[in-house]
Amino acid sequence: ENKLIFVVNNKATKKEIKKAIEEMFDVEVVNINTFVNVNGEKRAYVKFSAKNPAIDIATRTGLM
């Protein structure tokens, strides 16, 4: 699905998250969905454009 999940600050807005991800990884973000779990932790589901595969971003961060 070309998505990654990030734990973000509870007060962060979708626009702030999008801007931070685009600047941090030099990629194009298509969509962001946020979710606050039962522990109060906010997660951002970030969908990247087709020209920026999520697997490449995960590799650059050391997750893969």
Helices and strands as residue ranges (DSSP letters): E 3-8, H 14-25, E 29-36, E 42-48, H 54-61
